[in-house]
């Protein structure tokens, strides 16, 4: 089951104060970006935040689960998603600990 647009809009609205928030549809699911960094995935209308040490400390008791079969475990956020301040803080913390995205050069035409 893929995630619906309404849930993505809810998530991005909840975390809008964390930074520049965008989402991108990928394979029927979504990647969530904060300031150009992938900070979370939304799969089956569930939010999976990339695990970081600072995020783990902030959350305390962490529920981890893979976003899709074969994926690495991520922080599954359920009950706290309704707390706009809490989830925004988690996304800020996560974003600050993740490395800057790698800018890939486009391949030249071999025409």
C-alpha positions in Angstrom: 0.0 0.0 0.0 1.4 3.4 -0.9 1.1 6.5 1.2 -1.6 9.1 0.4 -1.0 12.7 -0.4 -3.0 13.9 2.6 -0.7 12.1 5.0 2.4 13.6 3.3 0.8 17.1 3.6 0.1 16.5 7.3 3.7 15.4 8.0 5.3 18.2 6.1 2.9 20.7 7.8 3.8 19.3 11.3 7.5 19.8 10.7 7.5 23.0 8.7 9.3 24.9 11.4 12.3 22.6 11.3 13.7 24.2 8.1 13.0 24.1 4.4 10.8 21.0 4.2 10.1 19.3 0.9 9.0 15.8 -0.1 9.6 13.7 -3.2 7.6 10.7 -4.4 9.7 7.7 -4.9 8.4 4.3 -5.9 4.9 5.0 -4.6 6.3 6.3 -1.3 8.0 9.5 -0.2 11.3 10.9 0.9 11.1 13.9 3.3 13.8 16.5 3.0 14.9 19.2 5.5 17.3 21.8 4.1 18.1 19.5 1.2 18.9 16.4 3.3 16.8 13.3 3.4 15.7 13.1 7.0 12.8 10.6 6.8 10.8 8.3 4.6 7.0 7.9 4.6 5.9 4.4 3.7 2.4 3.0 4.2 1.3 6.3 5.9 4.0 5.8 8.6 6.9 8.2 9.3 10.4 6.7 9.5 13.1 9.1 10.6 16.7 8.4 9.9 18.5 7.2 13.0 21.1 9.5 14.6 22.7 9.4 18.0 21.3 12.8 18.9 17.9 11.7 17.7 18.1 8.6 19.8 19.0 10.7 22.9 16.1 13.1 22.2 13.5 10.3 21.8 14.6 8.2 24.7 12.8 4.9 24.2 13.0 4.4 20.5 10.9 2.1 18.3 12.8 1.0 15.3 11.5 -0.7 12.2 12.4 -0.9 8.5 10.4 1.5 6.2 10.2 -1.3 3.6 11.4 -4.9 3.4 15.2 -5.0 3.3 15.6 -1.4 4.5 17.8 -0.5 7.5 15.8 0.1 10.7 14.7 3.7 11.2 12.9 5.5 14.1 9.2 4.8 13.7 7.3 7.8 14.8 3.7 7.2 15.7 2.1 8.9 18.8 4.4 11.9 18.8 3.5 12.9 15.2 0.6 15.0 16.6 3.1 17.0 18.7 4.2 19.6 16.2 7.0 21.1 18.5 8.4 17.7 19.4 8.5 16.3 15.9 10.0 19.5 14.5 12.7 19.4 17.1 13.5 15.8 16.2 13.7 16.7 12.5 16.0 19.7 13.3 18.3 17.4 15.5 18.4 14.7 12.8 19.1 17.2 10.0 22.0 18.8 12.0 23.7 15.5 12.4 23.4 14.2 8.8 26.1 15.0 6.3 25.6 17.5 3.5 24.2 15.9 0.4 26.6 14.9 -2.4 26.1 17.0 -5.5 26.5 14.7 -8.5 27.7 16.0 -11.8 25.6 15.3 -14.8 27.1 13.0 -17.4 28.2 14.7 -20.6 26.6 13.7 -23.8 28.7 11.4 -25.9 27.0 12.6 -29.1 
